[in-house]
């Protein structure tokens, strides 16, 4: 399904912002245009061919920055931009393989899941109670589950396919969970372990952790240390929040491995390039 175009009032608002010299405004527009790339490309190209030369110049700059005709370069531009946002980054990553990803449909599905959670949350509600409600909605009502049978299937790593198929691997199920929680105003953090991926809730005196690959099981810090044998090493604090750049980079690393295992060496090389881009911009998070 094609992405909708911007309506006239929205176009007028965007035209008024295109020449704003503020870096904050430009970054915001870049993120918006990246999220709604098909509509943005049409809108910006319309301005480029219009009679207003100033607006045409600004529109051309955004087209060049986003490389909207080339999803690979759009994702690399996002990586180099250093202004990471999980949903935008996940969908831009997906477009490098699936150019026609329906971005609004993905956002609508996440909105729908969050709306169902919101219906069930009766404030005051503890953080643990909110997690149990999200667990009920995600893993019971919508039947999201771990793809143990085909763990190395590359489709497990792409947000739109996880939303469509309702199955994935630890990191991709956590991304869905985090994006739903964010819509609820519920602050959870990604937590990357050496051999697994979970989420942490640090809102209460004693933090706890959520394992989306295990149906949203809640675990204490002590249970995590024992279950994942973290007590055997002192190399790093593995239960600390993981930066968003590393969440996205780790997804790319997974795809290098999964495409290599599938014999898709060109795609493995593509995602290895993305890993290099991330690591050239930032020191690698301790493994």
Residue pairs with C-beta under 8 A, 6 or more apart in sequence:
1 102
1 105
2 38
3 36
3 37
3 38
3 39
3 102
3 103
3 104
4 39
4 104
5 39
5 42
5 43
6 14
6 36
6 39
6 40
6 43
11 43
14 29
14 43
15 47
15 55
17 25
17 29
18 29
18 47
18 55
18 58
18 59
18 62
19 54
19 55
19 58
20 26
27 81
27 83
29 62
30 62
30 65
30 66
30 81
31 83
31 85
31 88
32 40
33 40
33 44
33 62
33 66
33 68
34 40
34 66
34 74
34 78
34 88
34 92
35 87
35 88
35 91
35 103
35 107
36 103
36 104
37 66
37 68
37 71
37 74
37 95
37 103
38 103
40 62
40 66
40 68
41 63
41 68
41 69
44 59
44 60
44 62
44 63
44 68
45 59
45 63
47 55
47 56
47 58
47 59
48 56
48 59
48 60
48 63
49 56
50 56
65 77
66 74
66 77
67 73
67 74
67 76
67 77
68 74
71 92
71 95
71 96
71 99
72 96
72 270
74 92
74 95
75 89
75 92
75 93
75 95
75 96
75 274
76 273
76 274
76 277
78 84
78 88
78 89
78 92
79 248
79 274
79 277
79 278
79 281
80 277
80 281
82 281
84 243
84 244
84 245
84 248
85 244
86 175
86 178
86 179
86 182
86 244
86 247
86 248
87 107
87 110
87 159
87 179
89 244
89 248
90 159
90 175
90 248
90 251
91 101
91 103
91 106
91 159
91 160
93 158
93 159
93 248
93 251
93 252
93 274
94 101
94 158
94 159
94 160
94 161
95 101
96 270
96 274
97 154
97 158
97 267
98 158
98 160
98 161
101 160
102 160
105 160
106 159
106 160
106 163
109 163
110 163
110 176
110 179
110 180
110 183
111 183
113 137
113 138
113 142
113 180
114 180
114 183
114 184
116 137
116 141
117 130
117 133
117 134
117 137
117 180
117 184
118 184
120 133
120 136
120 137
121 129
121 130
121 133
121 184
125 133
126 204
127 186
127 201
127 203
127 204
127 208
128 201
128 208
128 218
130 181
130 184
130 186
131 201
131 210
131 216
131 218
132 216
132 218
134 177
134 180
134 181
134 184
134 186
134 216
135 210
135 215
135 216
137 180
138 144
138 176
138 177
138 180
138 212
138 216
139 145
139 215
139 216
142 166
143 166
144 162
144 166
144 167
144 168
144 173
144 176
144 212
145 166
145 167
145 215
146 167
146 168
146 169
146 170
146 173
146 213
146 214
147 153
147 156
147 167
147 168
147 169
150 156
151 169
152 257
152 258
152 261
152 262
153 258
154 255
154 258
154 259
154 262
154 264
154 267
155 161
155 162
155 165
156 162
156 167
156 168
156 169
156 172
156 258
157 168
157 169
157 171
157 172
157 251
157 254
157 255
157 258
158 172
159 172
159 175
159 176
162 168
162 172
162 173
162 175
162 176
163 176
168 176
169 197
169 213
169 254
170 196
170 197
170 198
170 211
170 212
170 213
171 192
171 197
171 247
171 250
171 251
171 254
172 251
173 212
173 213
174 190
174 197
174 198
174 199
174 212
174 213
175 190
175 247
175 251
176 212
177 188
177 199
177 210
177 212
177 216
178 188
178 190
178 199
181 187
181 188
187 201
187 202
187 203
188 199
188 200
188 201
188 210
189 199
189 200
189 201
189 202
189 241
189 242
190 197
190 199
190 200
190 241
190 242
190 244
190 247
191 197
191 198
191 199
191 200
191 209
191 238
191 239
191 240
191 241
191 242
192 238
192 242
192 246
192 247
192 250
192 285
193 228
193 230
193 238
193 239
194 228
194 238
194 287
195 228
196 211
196 213
196 228
197 213
197 250
198 209
198 210
198 211
198 212
198 219
198 224
199 209
199 210
199 212
200 207
200 208
200 209
200 210
200 239
200 241
201 207
201 208
201 209
201 210
202 241
206 220
206 221
207 221
207 239
208 218
208 219
208 220
208 221
209 218
209 219
209 220
209 221
209 224
209 239
210 216
210 217
210 218
210 219
211 217
211 219
219 227
221 239
224 230
224 239
225 231
225 239
228 238
230 238
230 239
235 286
236 286
242 250
242 285
243 282
243 285
245 278
245 281
245 282
246 278
246 284
246 285
248 278
249 274
249 275
249 278
249 279
249 284
249 285
252 271
252 272
252 274
252 275
252 278
253 271
253 275
255 267
255 268
255 271
256 268
256 271
256 272
256 275
257 268
259 265
259 267
259 268
259 271
260 268
